[in-house]
Amino acid sequence: MKKYLILLAATALLVSCGSSSKLTRGEVYAPLYHEAPVTLLVMPPINNTANVEAKDLLYTSISRPLVEAGYYVLPPILTMDILKAESAYDAELFFEAPVGQFGAVFGADAVIFSVIDKWAKQGVGISAKIRYVMRSTRTNEVLFDRSCDLFLDTSVQTSSSGLLGLVLDVALTAVNTALTAHIEAARQANRYIFSDIPFGKFSPFYQQDQDWKAEPANVKAVVKD
Amino acid sequence: MRKILILSIAALLLCSCGPSVGVLYYWGGDASKGVTRYEDRFYEAYGKSQSPESLCAMLCVYEDMLQNPGGERGVVPPGICAEYGYLLLKPETAAAFAESASDRERRIYGRSDYSTYFPEYGLKLLQKEMELYPESRKFVEPLLKKFAGK
């Protein structure tokens, strides 16, 4: 009996330690649940780094995690062409300005802004600092705001053991860094950041995840697939 | 008492894990390995490495997604029909495909009259986007008007 009580106490302790935040999604993202946006427009990222590629890397990998979270995301190539035609593709101009026009023109319920403050190769991965902000086109209110200071580990690990395995891992990591590490890192970053967004209309968990533990809004983490 | 304790532990563990979230859509490639052809081709077709060849590859990924809808919802993801249709309606797309597509890519469409077929197919895809996702109507309708004079 005593053994089971100790086990129960240990389990409870582990569960409480595993949760990184005491707040639920319903508490952290109350305005988002209230507005319940369906259609999202993703603005081109605001790139404050010297890495010119970072903007395209982020932009081309942001749609899928949001769509998989259950949202209707306006198609990015088409959206960019329309924004360019309307001279409205400079996200900095709209970051703190009213965004109601995106509702009127595109039918977007909310606009997603991203700010890249750091994107640099570091060892076997990419060091990145990114902030994502979602604002309502109806009220201009901020519905989601998350800043992540991430180390995106893009190293390759084979299943080979011993010295040969180590040599293979180093060689494959070097090739990966040269060719695809930045693309992989952008995907990792977007997946990580939006893993905490409340589910949208097309998800089976839509409006049912308010009690889920929310992750901290500002986070420093190592991300590895 | 013992049963209650075991159930309590199980309940606590379940609470900590939360429900498992599945993949809603098929994006080309094996999503379980974190790889999707959609994202691979999108960066190549959009970024600085953009080329007629990368456009051809992107079109074939859209077609694959359209022909093989999967995931929990079993439908094409939002925006894909609209974007695919829009690219097919651009006059330069048919010319680029005729010029640069590989034999394997040409076989996907099974025809060679791209300059006639692509615009027709593109309009149908815009219609399909509105049928699947009525929330797209606001931005798709002006495109239909522009390309088909509707």
HADDOCK unambig.tbl for C-alpha pairs under 7 A between the chains (distance, minus, plus):
assign (segid A and resid 4 and name CA) (segid B and resid 5 and name CA) 6.79 0.50 0.50
assign (segid A and resid 8 and name CA) (segid B and resid 5 and name CA) 7.00 0.50 0.50
assign (segid A and resid 8 and name CA) (segid B and resid 9 and name CA) 5.76 0.50 0.50
assign (segid A and resid 11 and name CA) (segid B and resid 9 and name CA) 6.54 0.50 0.50
assign (segid A and resid 12 and name CA) (segid B and resid 12 and name CA) 6.66 0.50 0.50
assign (segid A and resid 15 and name CA) (segid B and resid 13 and name CA) 6.93 0.50 0.50
assign (segid A and resid 15 and name CA) (segid B and resid 16 and name CA) 5.66 0.50 0.50
assign (segid A and resid 56 and name CA) (segid B and resid 47 and name CA) 5.99 0.50 0.50
assign (segid A and resid 57 and name CA) (segid B and resid 43 and name CA) 6.96 0.50 0.50
assign (segid A and resid 60 and name CA) (segid B and resid 39 and name CA) 6.88 0.50 0.50
assign (segid A and resid 60 and name CA) (segid B and resid 42 and name CA) 6.32 0.50 0.50
assign (segid A and resid 60 and name CA) (segid B and resid 43 and name CA) 5.60 0.50 0.50
assign (segid A and resid 61 and name CA) (segid B and resid 39 and name CA) 6.21 0.50 0.50
assign (segid A and resid 68 and name CA) (segid B and resid 23 and name CA) 6.64 0.50 0.50
assign (segid A and resid 68 and name CA) (segid B and resid 24 and name CA) 5.75 0.50 0.50
assign (segid A and resid 72 and name CA) (segid B and resid 78 and name CA) 5.54 0.50 0.50
assign (segid A and resid 73 and name CA) (segid B and resid 78 and name CA) 6.65 0.50 0.50
assign (segid A and resid 73 and name CA) (segid B and resid 79 and name CA) 6.64 0.50 0.50
assign (segid A and resid 74 and name CA) (segid B and resid 79 and name CA) 5.90 0.50 0.50
assign (segid A and resid 75 and name CA) (segid B and resid 79 and name CA) 4.81 0.50 0.50
assign (segid A and resid 75 and name CA) (segid B and resid 80 and name CA) 6.84 0.50 0.50
assign (segid A and resid 75 and name CA) (segid B and resid 83 and name CA) 5.78 0.50 0.50
assign (segid A and resid 77 and name CA) (segid B and resid 83 and name CA) 6.89 0.50 0.50
assign (segid A and resid 78 and name CA) (segid B and resid 83 and name CA) 5.94 0.50 0.50
assign (segid A and resid 105 and name CA) (segid B and resid 139 and name CA) 6.93 0.50 0.50
assign (segid A and resid 106 and name CA) (segid B and resid 138 and name CA) 5.86 0.50 0.50
assign (segid A and resid 106 and name CA) (segid B and resid 139 and name CA) 5.05 0.50 0.50
assign (segid A and resid 107 and name CA) (segid B and resid 138 and name CA) 5.51 0.50 0.50
assign (segid A and resid 107 and name CA) (segid B and resid 139 and name CA) 6.88 0.50 0.50
